[in-house]
Amino acid sequence: MKSRDIAIVGMLLAIGAILRYFLAMLHTPLTPNMIIAFYCLAIILIQPRVIEAIGIGIVAGGLSAMISSSIFPYAN
């Protein structure tokens, strides 16, 4: 993966994490997970190999677990 692709994925996941953080503070019954949306967008844009897509998914999953409004976020 090129450094340009890594930067694109990093920026998209960072934007998704910021949006997730602010949407989780609203405490609505249904909160969209913007990290997953931007994770899917990153995979569509750069078209990585399978192992690279799995790595992006693991990082996105870690971010989703850290920024969660659920009682037990690691169960997600």
C-alpha positions in Angstrom: 0.0 0.0 0.0 1.4 3.4 -0.9 1.9 6.1 1.7 -0.8 8.2 -0.1 -3.3 5.4 0.5 -2.3 5.1 4.1 -2.9 8.8 4.6 -6.3 8.6 2.9 -7.4 5.8 5.2 -6.0 7.6 8.2 -7.8 10.8 7.4 -11.1 9.0 6.7 -11.0 7.0 9.9 -10.1 10.1 11.9 -13.1 12.0 10.4 -15.3 9.0 11.1 -14.0 8.9 14.7 -14.7 12.6 15.3 -18.2 12.3 13.9 -18.8 9.2 16.0 -17.7 11.0 19.1 -20.0 13.9 18.6 -22.9 11.8 17.6 -22.4 9.5 20.6 -22.7 12.6 22.9 -26.3 13.2 21.7 -27.5 10.0 23.5 -30.2 9.3 20.9 -31.7 5.8 20.8 -30.2 5.1 17.4 -26.7 6.4 16.7 -25.0 5.9 13.3 -21.5 4.5 13.3 -19.7 6.8 11.0 -16.4 4.9 11.4 -17.9 1.9 9.5 -19.2 4.2 6.8 -15.8 5.8 6.3 -14.1 2.4 6.6 -16.2 1.1 3.7 -15.5 4.3 1.7 -11.8 3.9 2.2 -11.9 0.3 0.9 -14.0 1.4 -2.1 -11.6 4.3 -2.9 -8.2 2.6 -2.6 -9.2 -1.0 -3.4 -6.6 -2.8 -1.1 -5.6 -6.4 -1.1 -7.6 -8.7 1.3 -4.9 -8.6 4.1 -4.8 -4.8 3.9 -8.6 -4.6 4.1 -8.5 -6.8 7.2 -6.0 -4.5 8.8 -8.1 -1.5 8.0 -11.1 -3.3 9.5 -9.2 -4.2 12.7 -8.1 -0.5 13.2 -11.7 0.7 12.5 -13.1 -1.9 15.0 -10.7 -0.7 17.7 -11.7 2.9 17.1 -15.4 1.9 17.3 -14.9 0.1 20.6 -13.1 3.1 22.1 -15.7 5.6 21.1 -18.9 3.8 22.1 -22.0 4.8 24.1 -22.9 1.2 25.0 -22.5 -0.2 28.4 -20.1 -2.9 27.4 -18.4 -1.7 24.1 -16.1 -4.7 23.7 -19.1 -6.9 23.0 -19.5 -5.0 19.7 
